[in-house]
Amino acid sequence: MPSEAVAVDFAVWLKAPKERTAAYFSTYSAISRAIQAALRQWVREWFYANPAVLRRYHTAYQILVYFCTHPFRGQPTNTFTYDIQQTHMVGRAFASATDKLERALKAIDTTGLPWEIRERYFPYRYKEVTRYVTANHRALYQMLNVDTMLMDAVLKFAIIDIPGVGLEEATVKVRSAFAVQLKRFSDEFDLSGQTEELLRIATFELTKTLSDKSAKM
């Protein structure tokens, strides 16, 4: 997982769409997808780089399902991530993981592991992985909830804090919120070191979205 700090120019957030504007949903759903995609990529990289986790399948399964879920595309009404409070949303998360899960299992190197562990990761067992996590989902819900909390922090930053306290103080607040949530992401690893990179990704996506909309005008 990359960890180098990247300077971010937050001035573009002064132009971020406000609620009840035409660009609101499309802009923030794009930002949400970019954040979710980055998190899933970092988690995938960690998973394959740390094979010791395979010996604890109850943990490994949940990480697998998380990074196999598709970034939620959003739905109008201010929903930008999988809401773990809504059963149908969680169902969509599990369904989205199904097509990737078999491929993810094929990519696992179980060489050297005892047979009783290796067999838990045979690709044809991908549906069993999903069933297991459906019944034992604490870690998965923890990760999905952080997706939601990060987007809540973005919305608060752009819509409430910048107009309320100014860009400089609002930036301090969103950095702090991201660091807290990324630290809470998993009991297995600490993503708080990715705070600046994730804010850079969100800011780049905002800049790109605003540019695309301007070009279409």
C-alpha positions in Angstrom: 0.0 0.0 0.0 1.4 3.4 -0.9 2.1 5.7 2.0 4.0 8.7 0.6 2.4 12.0 1.5 1.2 13.9 -1.5 0.4 17.6 -1.3 -3.2 18.3 -2.0 -4.6 21.6 -3.2 -8.0 21.8 -1.6 -9.0 25.1 -3.2 -11.1 23.2 -5.8 -13.5 22.2 -3.0 -14.7 25.8 -2.9 -16.4 24.9 -6.2 -17.9 21.6 -5.0 -21.7 21.3 -5.7 -24.1 22.1 -2.9 -27.2 20.1 -2.1 -30.2 20.5 -4.4 -28.1 21.4 -7.4 -28.0 19.5 -10.6 -24.5 18.4 -10.2 -24.8 17.2 -6.6 -25.5 13.5 -7.0 -23.3 12.8 -10.0 -20.3 14.6 -8.5 -20.4 13.0 -5.0 -21.2 9.5 -6.4 -18.1 9.8 -8.5 -16.0 10.8 -5.5 -17.5 8.0 -3.5 -16.6 5.4 -6.1 -13.1 6.7 -6.3 -12.6 6.4 -2.6 -14.2 2.9 -2.4 -12.0 1.7 -5.3 -8.8 3.0 -3.7 -9.7 1.3 -0.4 -10.5 -2.0 -2.1 -7.2 -1.9 -4.1 -5.2 -1.2 -0.9 -6.9 -4.0 1.0 -6.4 -6.4 -1.9 -2.7 -5.6 -2.0 -2.4 -6.1 1.8 -4.3 -9.4 1.6 -2.0 -11.0 -1.0 1.1 -9.6 0.6 0.2 -11.1 4.0 -0.5 -14.8 3.5 -0.4 -15.5 7.3 -4.0 -14.2 7.4 -5.1 -17.3 5.5 -4.6 -19.4 8.6 -7.5 -17.4 10.1 -10.2 -18.0 7.5 -12.9 -16.3 9.6 -10.9 -13.1 9.1 -9.6 -13.8 5.6 -13.0 -14.5 4.3 -14.4 -11.1 5.4 -11.4 -9.3 3.9 -11.9 -11.2 0.6 -15.6 -10.4 0.4 -14.9 -6.7 1.1 -12.4 -6.1 -1.7 -14.4 -8.1 -4.1 -17.5 -5.9 -3.7 -18.0 -3.4 -6.4 -17.8 0.2 -5.3 -21.4 1.3 -4.8 -22.6 3.5 -7.6 -25.0 5.4 -5.5 -28.7 6.1 -5.8 -30.4 9.5 -5.8 -31.4 10.4 -2.2 -27.9 11.0 -0.9 -27.0 7.3 -0.7 -23.4 6.9 -1.9 -22.2 3.7 -0.2 -23.6 0.4 1.0 -25.6 1.3 4.1 -25.2 -1.6 6.6 -28.4 -0.4 8.3 -30.4 -1.5 5.2 -30.7 -5.2 4.6 -31.2 -4.9 0.9 -28.1 -2.8 0.6 -26.0 -5.4 2.3 -27.5 -8.0 0.0 -26.4 -5.9 -3.0 -22.9 -5.8 -1.5 -22.7 -9.6 -1.3 -24.2 -10.0 -4.8 -21.6 -7.6 -6.2 -18.8 -9.7 -4.8 -19.9 -13.0 -6.3 -18.4 -12.6 -9.7 -15.0 -11.5 -8.4 -14.7 -13.8 -5.5 -14.0 -17.0 -7.5 -11.2 -15.1 -9.4 -9.8 -13.8 -6.1 -9.6 -17.3 -4.7 -7.7 -18.5 -7.8 -5.1 -15.9 -7.2 -4.3 -17.1 -3.6 -1.0 -19.0 -3.2 -1.7 -21.6 -0.6 1.6 -23.4 -1.2 3.0 -24.7 2.1 -0.2 -24.4 4.0 -1.8 -27.5 5.7 -4.4 -29.2 3.6 -7.3 -28.3 5.9 -6.5 -24.6 5.3 -5.8 -24.9 1.6 -9.1 -26.5 0.9 -11.0 -23.6 2.4 -9.7 -21.4 -0.5 -10.5 -23.7 -3.4 -12.1 -21.4 -6.1 -15.2 -23.6 -6.4 -16.0 -22.8 -2.7 -16.6 -19.1 -3.4 -20.3 -19.4 -2.5 -19.4 -21.0 0.8 -17.2 -18.0 1.5 -20.2 -15.7 0.9 -22.5 -17.8 3.1 -20.0 -17.8 5.9 -19.5 -14.0 5.8 -23.3 -13.5 5.6 -23.6 -15.2 9.0 -20.4 -13.8 10.5 -20.1 -10.3 9.2 -18.7 -8.1 12.0 -15.4 -7.2 10.2 -17.1 -6.8 6.8 -19.7 -4.4 8.3 -16.9 -2.5 10.0 -15.2 -1.9 6.7 -18.4 -1.1 4.8 -19.3 1.4 7.6 -16.0 3.2 7.2 -16.8 3.6 3.5 -20.0 5.4 4.6 -18.3 7.5 7.3 -15.6 8.7 4.9 -18.3 9.9 2.5 -20.2 11.6 5.3 -16.9 13.4 6.1 -16.6 14.5 2.5 -20.1 15.9 2.4 -19.7 17.6 5.8 -16.4 19.2 4.5 -17.8 20.4 1.3 -21.3 21.5 2.3 -21.2 22.4 6.0 -17.6 23.1 7.1 -16.2 25.1 4.2 -19.1 27.6 4.2 -19.2 27.6 8.1 -15.6 27.8 9.2 -13.6 28.5 6.0 -11.4 26.2 3.9 -8.4 26.1 6.1 -10.2 25.0 9.3 -12.5 22.7 7.3 -9.4 21.0 5.8 -8.1 20.3 9.3 -11.4 18.7 10.2 -11.7 16.5 7.2 -8.1 15.3 7.6 -8.8 14.4 11.2 -12.1 12.6 10.3 -10.4 10.6 7.6 -7.5 9.6 9.9 -9.9 8.4 12.6 -12.1 6.4 10.2 -9.1 4.8 8.4 -7.7 3.7 11.7 -11.0 2.1 12.5 -11.2 0.4 9.2 -9.9 -3.0 10.3 -8.5 -4.8 13.3 -5.9 -6.3 11.0 -4.1 -3.2 9.7 -4.1 0.6 10.1 -4.9 2.6 7.0 -4.6 6.0 8.7 -1.3 6.5 6.9 -3.3 6.7 3.7 -5.3 9.8 4.8 -3.5 12.3 2.5 -3.5 9.9 -0.4 -7.2 9.2 -0.1 -7.9 13.0 0.1 -5.8 13.5 -3.0 -7.8 10.8 -4.8 -11.1 12.5 -3.7 -9.8 15.9 -4.8 -8.6 14.6 -8.1 -12.0 13.1 -8.8 -13.8 16.3 -7.9 -11.5 18.3 -10.2 -12.0 15.8 -13.0 -15.8 15.8 -12.6 -16.0 19.6 -12.6 -13.8 19.7 -15.7 -15.9 17.2 -17.5 -19.1 19.1 -16.7 -17.5 22.4 -17.8 -16.5 20.9 -21.1 -20.0 19.7 -21.8 -21.5 23.2 -21.2 
